[in-house]
């Protein structure tokens, strides 16, 4: 599995392009901004789907470039694609329209897209509908877990107690996931476990 990381937009959000070597299809996880850069990075591959870890504006800014592509989000965050208060877009004067989601993910759901097997983990706390996508040994955590830190909970829909439960679930996992977060550098579960008292 290949993972190309683009750092995009005003908040340096990580957008991931995930694909199998030799495949003509790829997944786009969190198309944050700068659609031309994302399309160039696809390098002729077809975007089989867009996977959103949550609905905040800084993770969806280039979504309109994929209006004809299946777009997946947790239903609890669906409102963020049309409401600037919930997505935080209003505070940044971001008026870029976002297309509607075409599919909804739930805890435990298994998807097969771009010849990749994906498992969904619902990890509320940063937002009501925050999820992580497990693909092979890699976990795309959005803004739930970062290298040495975790997501804020002082935005609409944030819940520190829920985030604490989500973090505990991740950090007590027997699997040492490679973590690709929504911002910052990659890490892994064993390394992050050292930062927390569970």
N, C-alpha and C positions, 0 to 999 in steps of 0.2 A: 504494500500500500504506500502511495506517495501522498505527501501533504505539503502543499505550497501555502505559505502564510503571507498575507498582505496586511500591512498596518495602515489603516485608512481613517480619514475624517478628523474632525477637530479634537476628538478624545482618544486618538491613537488606538482605535478598535481593531482587534484581530479578525480578519476574514480568512477563512480556510477553504482551499480547493482540494478536494480529496478524490483520489482516483487510483485505479490499478494501472500499473505500468503496461503500456501498449493498448489501453482502452481508449475508445473515442468518446466516453462519457465521464462525467465528474459530478460530484456533489459540491454545492456552494453553501457553506455554513456562515451565516451572519454577514450578508453583503452590506457592509457598513456605510460605504460612500464611494465616490469616484468610480462609477460604473465602467468607464473606459478602461481603467486599470484592471478591473476584474475580468472583463471580456478579453483583454489582451493576455492575461495570465491563463485563461482557459486554453489559449493556443490552439483554437480550432475544435476543441472538445465541445460536445453538447452538454449543457447543464441538465442533468436528469432530474434534479430537484433542488430546491432551496430549503434548508433546514434552519429554523430560527430557534436559538436557545431561549430567547425571550423577546419582548416587543419594544424595548426602549429604542428611541429614535436613532441612537448611534450604532445600532446593530441592523438597521433596516433602510438606511438612506439610499441605497442603490437598488432597492427592491423593484422599482418600476422597470428596470432593465430586464427583469425576469417575469414580466406580467404573463407571458405565455408558457411559463414553466410551473410545474406543481410546487406550491409553497406550503410548508408545514409549520404549524405553531400550536402550542397548547391552547385550548379554548379559553382558559382564564386570562390569557394575554391578548386575545383576538381584538379586543377593543382598542388596543394600542396602535393598531394599523390605521385607525380612522380618527382617533381622539388625541390631540396634541397635549392635553393635560396629563393623561395617563402615560403617554410615551415620553414625556418631558420635552417634546419638540417645541412646545410653546415658549419655554424658558430660553431656548436657543434661537428663537425666531425661524425655526425650520418649517417651511410651508410645503415641502416636497410631498406630493401625494404618494401614498403607498397602495398598491393593489391588494385586494382581499386575499386571504388565505384560501387555498383550495382543499386543504386537508388538515385534520387535527390529530395531534399525538397525545397519548395518554401513558400513564405509568405502565411499564412492562410491554408496551407495544413493540412488535418486531417488524421491521421494514426491510425490503430488499430493493435497493436502488443503485444504479450504476454498477451492478454485479457485486455490491457490498452489502453485508449483513449489518443492520443497525438495530440496537436496542435502546429504548427510551427510558430514562429515569426522571421522574417528576421530583424536582428539588425546590419546593417553594421557599420563599424567604426574601430574596432580593426582589422578586415580583411574585405574584400569585401563581403564575404559570411558568416559572423558570424550569427548564429541563436541561439534562445532559444527554448527549448521544454517545453511546459506546460502540466503537467500530474496532474490531480486533482488540489490541492491547491499549488502545487510545480512548480517552474520555474527553469529549469537548464540553467543558463545563460552563461556558458563558461567563456570567458575572457572579456565579455562586462561589467558586474557589479559584484563587489566584496563587501565584508563587508568593508565599509568605503572608498572605492576606485573604480577605473574603469580601463579598459584595456588601454594599451599603443597604440599609433598611429604612432610611429616612425619606424615601420617595413614596408616592401613592402605591398602596398594595404591599409595601415592605413590612416584614414581620420578623423581628430578631429571634424570637423563640422558634419560629418555623425554620429560619435559616440555621439556627443551632442544631436542630434535629437533622436537617439535610446534611450539614457538615459532619455530624457524628456518623451518619449513615455512610458517607463516603470514606471517612478516615478510619472507620472500623472495618472496612472491607478487607477480605482476605486477599484480594487481587491488587497488586501494585500497579495500578493504572498509570500510564503516561498521561499527564494532564495538559491539555491545550486550552488555556483560559481565554476569556474574552478580551483581556488586556494583559500586556506584559509577557514575560518569558514562560516557556513550558516548564513543568516540574513533574513530580510524581507523588503518589500517595504516601509512601514511606517517608519521604523528605518532609512533606507537609504535616504529617502526624506529629513531628517533633515540636511544632509550634503551638500545639493545642493541649489542653487538659480535658480529656474526655471522661 
